[in-house]
Amino acid sequence: MKKVVKFGGSSLASAEQFMKVGEIVRSDSARRYVVPSAPGKRYTSDTKVTDMLYACYALAEADKDFSKQLKAIKARYNEIIEGLKLDMTLDEEFKVVEKNFKEKAGKDYAASRGEFLNGKIMAVYLGYTFIDAAEVIRFDEEGNFDSETTNALLGAKLNQVDSAVVPGFYGAYADGKVKTFSRGGSDITGSIVARAAKVDVYENWTDVSGFLVADPRIIDNPAGIETITYRELRELSYMGASVLHEDAIFPVRREGIPINIKNTNAPEDAGTWIVESTCQKSKYTITGIAGKKGFCSVNIEKAKMNGEIGFGRKVLQVFEDNGISFEHMPSGIDTMTVFVHQDEFMDKEQQVVSGIHRLSEPDSIDIESDLALIAVVGRGMKSTRGTAGRIFSALAHANVNVKMIDQGSSELNIIIGVANSDFETAIKAIYDIFVTVSL
């Protein structure tokens, strides 16, 4: 068996955390490929190394003295090295970083050094081979991740070693210029390495024991999710669940490799398994609840709309022309409602309204703001009758007015629109009806 293990910034913030990681890796010989993040916060008011690097590079870019800031970053790494009692130094690496900062190598280069330097320490600490991600993870000329070139390069490299450390978060263009993924991109690197190495499991270690059914900031001690499918995770991630970068599932999904979300500070916890499909039934009818505030609805009315060919296309054309993406589009015989992010829409609302009038000639347009969308997701909903009825009954008892209902054809999720002010109340009501009453 082979495993890829990725560790987040909080798992590698200090020498003490590094030691926990070392114990985890050494406790299972299958853990042959390690993907580290940059050091995170050691305590609540601390600063992540990635943010320190961004601030340091901003000074360099403005031709200001950044020596003090770079020295503080180096001190963070030296603290880890000394705490682990390693016989190594990063002096030469920091000379290169300083030189490249002065030559304005770019923000992506600056941000990537957090993972690069932590990877150097991790490789020495574990006795693993260090592989620079810039040599094996490729982006095309447009800055898009080149999955097939990467898989060939990385696969060939990994075949030459028994165990390796590959820093997360970055890769490079064909000319060697460093390019990063979006924040949290070390999750993606772990998935890329898992695919290239053809491993059996991708373990993603963080500071929580997997996914929770609902946001712990809204629900006190919510139940954990034992197993979730890729599709369920996509739905929840899209609506705000953020334990794992939402793009991290694609490389492993192609190979059917399961992901296990684990807690560095509680390695004995089972965590959450993310799989393609499973015969295991969810403990509850629903798998999870997630949502976001800050939407508005554009309601368009026109008599006999359903008989007018191309009406929907014309309406959506206006949103596209104004650079606005839509979230959901429930419709009736004579009505069509488009849900959009309020902050994207506000400055362009009158252009959109006039555009819809010009192209579609509606009878009326009504805009409602300050709305929230809640996704109730679960593979168990498909085989359980009355799920929607239970949701709306719970919301009615909680005096929550439902503004919108949208259910996907897969019956995997139900999207509910409510006022921003009812967001937390609605999530609590749904959680209680499906989870609390089952405990």
Secondary structure, DSSP 4 states (H G I P E B T S, - for coil): --EEEEE-GGGGSSHHHHHHHHHHHHT-TTEEEEEE-----SSTT---HHHHHHHHHHHHHTT---HHHHHHHHHHHHHHHHHHT-S---HHHHHHHHHHHHTT--HHHHHHHHHHHHHHHHHHHHTPEE--HHHH-BB-TTS-B-HHHHHHHHHHHHTT-SSEE--SSEEE-TTS-EEE-STTTHHHHHHHHHHHHT-SEEEEEESSSS-BSS-TTTSSSPPBPSEEEHHHHHHHHHTT--SS-GGGHHHHHHHT--EEEEETT-TTS--EEEES--SPPPSSS-SEEEEEEEEEEEEEE-TTGGGSTTHHHHHHHHHHHTT--EEE--B-SSEEEEEEEHHHHGGGHHHHHHHHHHHH--SEEEEEEEEEEEEEE-GGGGG-TTHHHHHHHHHHHTTPPP-EEEE-TTSSEEEEEEEGGGHHHHHHHHHHHHTGGG-
